[in-house]
Amino acid sequence: KSSTLEKIKNEIRQRTGKPNAREAFSTFWSQAYLENAGWQQEFDFWNRQIRPFIQANYYREIDRFGRFIDRFWLLDLPFVIVFAIDFWTRILSIKRRHRELSWTETILRRWYDLFLLLPFWRAWRVLPVAIRLYHVSLLNLEPVRAEIHRDLLMGLTAELAEMVGIEVIEQMQYSIQNGKALRNLFEPNLLVDENSEVNAIATRVINVSVYDVFPQVQADIESLIHHSINSSIARLPAYQQLKHIPGLNNLPDQLSEHLAKSLSALAYDNLTNMMEDPVSAQITSRLGRNFRDALKRELFSDRNVREIKFLLINLLEEIKINYIKGIEEVGIEELMDKAEQLHRKIENYAKIASPSP
């Protein structure tokens, strides 16, 4: 700094012939001197000889630790005060409208304005400015917001899908391991009574099967029974002899056809009568209870319990591995793309369906 300034002083003193630098500068810029020496000539001298030194002659103060002294905060302070007043005005307004919020939650509603109050990271002040412009529709940040939302959602969705899937499967494994799953199958409070929805659904399915479905497939059942009877009769030695007797060669086919129709009709009549007969219903109910009790005794034997637990736990472990592997192979990004395509289709359909003004 000192050497550059001295060069400037020496050049001016030599140019004007004055021994004092201050007097030399005053003389150089006086009207009388410039008219006498020539304006253009002196300006050329200034731009060629003096201006480069002046441009290089700057300095910054340093503190006792050798760091530059920064007084920008003096210029920034009035703006920070204005931002602080605006920030707290908005915070108080939000607090009055939503009294259930704590002060921390209220401040977080305007978290982006905090960058306007920080004496550091001043470049981040562009963020609250951009958000405010977006709120007043002067800047379109929707693509940026959608991309940030997409990236965050992708990470959270992948982790959430894995955690939920693993947790559900592990709960099932734990329930099987401690025997709770098998016990729940036969707990009295889980076995619904005759008036329950499950029994109503089962009764409805049986009624539809017997009264509606069975008549529609009765011809196929008769054909199956007819074929089975024919196959059985064809293996009899007497059948081969009857085929060679005139007038009796078609008798086996006629008998099997008549027998098939009779058996099919008899089975259908028995089913309908059994459903309408209260005694049959009582026997069927007793059969179901006895079957359930026998199945419970056999399933809860030590050998069967160990084997069933082992097989089910291994099956769930394979499902868990394949589940995680499937998520990694398909990729959350691909699923997100499909979801976005569906949303675009829905928006397009809504635009088409909406009446034009």
C-alpha positions as CSV (number, residue, x, y, z in Angstrom):
1,K,0.0,0.0,0.0
2,S,2.7,2.5,1.0
3,S,4.9,1.9,-2.0
4,T,2.0,2.3,-4.5
5,L,0.8,5.5,-2.8
6,E,4.3,7.0,-2.9
7,K,4.6,6.2,-6.6
8,I,1.4,8.2,-7.2
9,K,2.6,11.1,-5.1
10,N,6.0,11.2,-6.9
11,E,4.4,11.1,-10.4
12,I,2.1,14.0,-9.5
13,R,4.9,16.1,-7.9
14,Q,7.1,15.5,-10.9
15,R,4.3,16.4,-13.3
16,T,3.3,19.6,-11.6
17,G,6.7,20.6,-10.1
18,K,5.3,21.0,-6.6
19,P,7.2,19.7,-3.6
20,N,4.1,18.8,-1.6
21,A,1.9,16.0,-2.7
22,R,-1.4,17.7,-1.5
23,E,-0.4,20.9,-3.3
24,A,0.5,18.9,-6.4
25,F,-2.9,17.2,-6.6
26,S,-4.7,20.6,-6.1
27,T,-2.6,22.2,-8.8
28,F,-3.1,19.2,-11.2
29,W,-6.9,19.4,-11.0
30,S,-7.0,23.2,-11.2
31,Q,-8.6,24.8,-14.2
32,A,-5.7,27.1,-14.8
33,Y,-3.2,24.2,-14.9
34,L,-5.3,22.1,-17.2
35,E,-5.9,25.0,-19.7
36,N,-2.2,25.8,-19.7
37,A,-0.9,22.2,-20.0
38,G,-3.7,20.9,-22.2
39,W,-6.8,19.0,-21.0
40,Q,-6.4,16.0,-23.3
41,Q,-2.7,15.6,-22.7
42,E,-3.1,15.7,-18.9
43,F,-6.1,13.3,-19.0
44,D,-4.0,10.9,-21.1
45,F,-1.2,11.1,-18.5
46,W,-3.7,10.4,-15.7
47,N,-5.3,7.4,-17.3
48,R,-2.0,6.0,-18.4
49,Q,0.3,6.7,-15.5
50,I,-1.9,7.3,-12.4
51,R,-5.1,5.4,-12.8
52,P,-3.5,1.9,-12.7
53,F,-1.8,2.8,-9.4
54,I,-5.0,4.1,-7.9
55,Q,-6.9,1.0,-8.9
56,A,-4.3,-1.1,-7.2
57,N,-4.0,1.1,-4.2
58,Y,-6.6,-0.4,-1.8
59,Y,-6.3,-1.9,1.6
60,R,-8.4,-3.7,4.3
61,E,-7.9,-3.3,7.9
62,I,-6.9,-6.4,9.9
63,D,-7.4,-7.3,13.5
64,R,-4.7,-8.4,16.0
65,F,-5.2,-12.0,14.8
66,G,-4.4,-11.1,11.2
67,R,-8.0,-11.5,10.0
68,F,-9.8,-9.0,7.8
69,I,-12.1,-6.7,9.6
70,D,-15.7,-7.1,8.2
71,R,-18.0,-4.2,8.7
72,F,-20.6,-5.3,6.3
73,W,-22.9,-6.1,9.2
74,L,-23.3,-2.3,9.7
75,L,-24.8,-2.1,6.2
76,D,-26.8,-5.3,6.7
77,L,-28.2,-4.4,10.2
78,P,-31.0,-2.1,9.1
79,F,-32.3,-4.8,6.7
80,V,-32.1,-7.5,9.4
81,I,-34.1,-5.3,11.7
82,V,-36.8,-4.8,9.1
83,F,-36.8,-8.6,8.4
84,A,-37.0,-9.3,12.1
85,I,-40.0,-7.0,12.6
86,D,-41.8,-8.6,9.7
87,F,-40.9,-12.1,10.9
88,W,-42.3,-11.5,14.4
89,T,-45.3,-9.8,13.1
90,R,-46.2,-12.9,11.0
91,I,-45.4,-15.2,13.9
92,L,-47.7,-13.3,16.3
93,S,-50.4,-13.3,13.6
94,I,-50.1,-17.1,13.2
95,K,-50.1,-17.6,17.0
96,R,-53.3,-15.6,17.4
97,R,-55.0,-17.7,14.7
98,H,-53.7,-21.0,16.0
99,R,-53.5,-20.8,19.8
100,E,-53.1,-24.6,20.0
101,L,-49.6,-24.3,18.5
102,S,-46.5,-23.9,20.6
103,W,-44.1,-21.1,19.9
104,T,-41.6,-23.6,18.4
105,E,-44.3,-25.0,16.1
106,T,-45.4,-21.5,15.2
107,I,-41.8,-20.4,14.3
108,L,-41.4,-23.6,12.2
109,R,-44.4,-22.4,10.1
110,R,-42.1,-19.6,8.8
111,W,-38.8,-21.5,9.0
112,Y,-37.5,-20.2,5.7
113,D,-37.7,-16.6,7.0
114,L,-35.0,-17.4,9.6
115,F,-32.4,-17.1,6.8
116,L,-33.2,-13.4,6.6
117,L,-32.1,-12.9,10.2
118,L,-28.8,-14.9,10.2
119,P,-25.6,-12.7,10.0
120,F,-24.0,-15.6,8.1
121,W,-25.0,-17.8,5.1
122,R,-26.3,-14.6,3.5
123,A,-26.6,-16.4,0.1
124,W,-29.4,-18.5,1.5
125,R,-31.6,-15.4,1.7
126,V,-32.6,-16.2,-1.9
127,L,-34.6,-19.1,-0.5
128,P,-37.2,-17.0,1.5
129,V,-37.3,-14.5,-1.4
130,A,-38.1,-17.3,-3.9
131,I,-40.8,-18.8,-1.6
132,R,-42.5,-15.5,-1.0
133,L,-42.5,-14.8,-4.8
134,Y,-44.0,-18.3,-5.2
135,H,-46.8,-17.5,-2.6
136,V,-47.8,-14.4,-4.6
137,S,-47.7,-16.3,-7.9
138,L,-44.8,-14.3,-9.3
139,L,-42.5,-17.3,-9.5
140,N,-43.4,-20.8,-10.5
141,L,-41.7,-23.2,-8.1
142,E,-44.1,-26.1,-8.7
143,P,-41.7,-28.2,-10.7
144,V,-39.0,-27.8,-8.0
145,R,-41.5,-28.5,-5.2
146,A,-42.8,-31.6,-7.1
147,E,-39.2,-32.9,-7.6
148,I,-38.3,-32.4,-3.9
149,H,-41.5,-34.1,-2.9
150,R,-40.8,-36.9,-5.2
151,D,-37.2,-37.5,-4.0
152,L,-38.3,-37.4,-0.3
153,L,-41.3,-39.6,-0.9
154,M,-39.1,-42.1,-2.8
155,G,-36.8,-42.5,0.1
156,L,-39.5,-42.7,2.7
157,T,-41.7,-45.0,0.7
158,A,-38.9,-47.5,0.2
159,E,-38.0,-47.6,3.8
160,L,-41.6,-47.6,5.0
161,A,-42.6,-50.4,2.7
162,E,-39.7,-52.5,3.8
163,M,-40.3,-51.8,7.5
164,V,-44.1,-52.4,7.3
165,G,-43.7,-55.6,5.3
166,I,-40.9,-57.0,7.6
167,E,-42.9,-56.0,10.7
168,V,-46.1,-57.8,9.5
169,I,-44.2,-60.9,8.6
170,E,-42.2,-61.0,11.8
171,Q,-45.4,-60.6,13.8
172,M,-46.9,-63.6,12.0
173,Q,-43.7,-65.6,12.6
174,Y,-43.8,-64.7,16.3
175,S,-47.5,-65.6,16.5
176,I,-46.7,-69.0,15.0
177,Q,-43.7,-69.5,17.1
178,N,-45.5,-69.1,20.4
179,G,-48.5,-71.1,19.2
180,K,-50.9,-68.2,19.4
181,A,-51.8,-68.4,15.7
182,L,-52.9,-72.1,16.0
183,R,-54.8,-71.5,19.2
184,N,-56.7,-68.6,17.7
185,L,-58.0,-70.9,15.0
186,F,-60.0,-72.8,17.6
187,E,-60.6,-70.2,20.3
188,P,-64.3,-70.1,21.3
189,N,-64.4,-66.3,21.1
190,L,-63.2,-66.5,17.5
191,L,-65.5,-69.3,16.4
192,V,-68.6,-67.3,15.5
193,D,-72.1,-68.4,16.3
194,E,-74.9,-69.4,14.0
195,N,-76.0,-65.8,13.5
196,S,-72.6,-64.4,12.6
197,E,-71.7,-62.9,9.3
198,V,-69.3,-65.7,8.5
199,N,-72.0,-68.3,8.9
200,A,-74.4,-66.2,6.8
201,I,-71.8,-65.9,4.0
202,A,-71.2,-69.7,4.1
203,T,-74.9,-70.4,4.1
204,R,-75.4,-68.1,1.2
205,V,-72.5,-69.7,-0.8
206,I,-74.0,-73.2,-0.2
207,N,-77.5,-72.1,-1.2
208,V,-76.2,-70.5,-4.4
209,S,-74.1,-73.6,-5.2
210,V,-77.0,-76.1,-4.7
211,Y,-80.0,-74.1,-6.1
212,D,-78.3,-72.1,-8.8
213,V,-75.0,-73.6,-9.8
214,F,-75.7,-77.3,-9.6
215,P,-78.6,-77.2,-12.1
216,Q,-76.5,-75.5,-14.6
217,V,-73.7,-78.1,-14.4
218,Q,-76.0,-81.1,-13.9
219,A,-75.6,-82.2,-17.5
220,D,-71.8,-82.2,-17.2
221,I,-72.1,-84.2,-13.9
222,E,-74.4,-86.7,-15.7
223,S,-71.9,-87.0,-18.5
224,L,-69.0,-87.6,-16.0
225,I,-71.0,-90.3,-14.1
226,H,-72.1,-91.9,-17.4
227,H,-68.5,-92.1,-18.6
228,S,-67.4,-93.5,-15.2
229,I,-70.1,-96.2,-15.3
230,N,-69.3,-97.1,-18.9
231,S,-65.6,-97.4,-18.1
232,S,-66.4,-99.7,-15.2
233,I,-68.9,-101.9,-17.2
234,A,-66.5,-102.1,-20.1
235,R,-64.1,-104.0,-17.9
236,L,-66.7,-106.7,-17.0
237,P,-66.5,-110.0,-19.0
238,A,-70.2,-110.1,-19.4
239,Y,-70.2,-106.8,-21.2
240,Q,-68.2,-108.3,-24.1
241,Q,-70.7,-111.1,-24.4
242,L,-73.7,-108.8,-24.4
243,K,-72.2,-106.8,-27.3
244,H,-72.5,-109.8,-29.6
245,I,-76.1,-110.7,-28.7
246,P,-78.6,-109.1,-31.2
247,G,-80.9,-106.6,-29.6
248,L,-78.9,-106.3,-26.4
249,N,-75.7,-104.7,-27.7
250,N,-77.0,-101.2,-26.7
251,L,-78.4,-102.3,-23.3
252,P,-75.2,-101.4,-21.3
253,D,-75.1,-97.9,-22.7
254,Q,-78.8,-97.4,-22.0
255,L,-78.5,-98.7,-18.5
256,S,-75.4,-96.6,-17.7
257,E,-77.1,-93.5,-19.1
258,H,-80.3,-94.1,-17.0
259,L,-78.2,-94.9,-14.0
260,A,-76.2,-91.6,-14.4
261,K,-79.3,-89.5,-14.6
262,S,-80.8,-91.3,-11.6
263,L,-77.7,-90.8,-9.5
264,S,-77.4,-87.2,-10.5
265,A,-81.0,-86.5,-9.7
266,L,-80.8,-88.4,-6.5
267,A,-77.8,-86.5,-5.4
268,Y,-79.4,-83.2,-6.2
269,D,-82.6,-84.2,-4.4
270,N,-80.7,-85.3,-1.4
271,L,-78.8,-82.1,-1.2
272,T,-81.9,-79.9,-1.3
273,N,-83.8,-82.1,1.1
274,M,-80.8,-82.1,3.5
275,M,-80.6,-78.3,3.4
276,E,-84.4,-78.0,4.1
277,D,-84.5,-80.8,6.7
278,P,-83.8,-79.5,10.3
279,V,-82.5,-82.9,11.4
280,S,-80.0,-83.0,8.5
281,A,-78.9,-79.5,9.5
282,Q,-78.4,-80.6,13.1
283,I,-76.4,-83.6,12.0
284,T,-74.3,-81.4,9.7
285,S,-73.6,-79.0,12.5
286,R,-72.6,-81.9,14.8
287,L,-70.4,-83.2,12.1
288,G,-68.7,-79.9,11.7
289,R,-68.1,-79.6,15.5
290,N,-66.7,-83.1,15.7
291,F,-64.5,-82.6,12.7
292,R,-63.2,-79.3,14.2
293,D,-62.5,-81.0,17.6
294,A,-60.7,-83.9,16.0
295,L,-58.7,-81.6,13.8
296,K,-57.7,-79.5,16.8
297,R,-56.5,-82.6,18.7
298,E,-54.4,-83.7,15.8
299,L,-53.0,-80.3,15.0
300,F,-52.0,-79.7,18.6
301,S,-50.1,-82.9,18.9
302,D,-46.4,-82.2,19.6
303,R,-45.2,-83.7,16.3
304,N,-47.6,-81.8,14.1
305,V,-47.2,-78.5,16.0
306,R,-43.4,-78.6,15.6
307,E,-43.6,-79.5,11.9
308,I,-46.3,-76.9,11.1
309,K,-44.4,-74.2,13.0
310,F,-41.2,-75.1,11.2
311,L,-42.8,-75.1,7.7
312,L,-44.8,-71.9,8.3
313,I,-41.9,-69.9,9.7
314,N,-39.6,-71.0,6.9
315,L,-42.4,-70.0,4.4
316,L,-42.7,-66.6,5.9
317,E,-38.9,-66.1,5.9
318,E,-38.9,-66.9,2.2
319,I,-41.8,-64.5,1.7
320,K,-39.9,-61.8,3.6
321,I,-36.7,-62.2,1.5
322,N,-38.7,-62.3,-1.7
323,Y,-40.6,-59.2,-0.6
324,I,-37.5,-57.1,0.0
325,K,-35.9,-58.5,-3.2
326,G,-39.0,-57.5,-5.1
327,I,-38.9,-54.0,-3.9
328,E,-35.2,-53.7,-4.8
329,E,-35.7,-55.2,-8.3
330,V,-38.8,-53.2,-9.2
331,G,-37.5,-50.0,-7.6
332,I,-39.5,-47.3,-5.9
333,E,-38.7,-44.9,-8.7
334,E,-40.5,-47.1,-11.2
335,L,-43.5,-47.3,-8.9
336,M,-43.5,-43.5,-8.5
337,D,-43.4,-43.1,-12.3
338,K,-46.4,-45.4,-12.6
339,A,-48.2,-43.4,-9.9
340,E,-47.4,-40.1,-11.7
341,Q,-48.7,-41.5,-14.9
342,L,-52.0,-42.5,-13.3
343,H,-52.3,-39.0,-11.7
344,R,-51.7,-37.4,-15.1
345,K,-54.4,-39.7,-16.7
346,I,-56.8,-38.7,-13.9
347,E,-56.1,-35.0,-14.5
348,N,-56.6,-35.4,-18.2
349,Y,-59.9,-37.3,-17.7
350,A,-61.1,-34.6,-15.3
351,K,-60.3,-31.9,-17.9
352,I,-62.1,-33.8,-20.6
353,A,-65.1,-34.5,-18.4
354,S,-65.4,-31.0,-17.0
355,P,-67.8,-28.8,-19.1
356,S,-66.2,-26.0,-21.0
357,P,-67.3,-22.5,-19.8
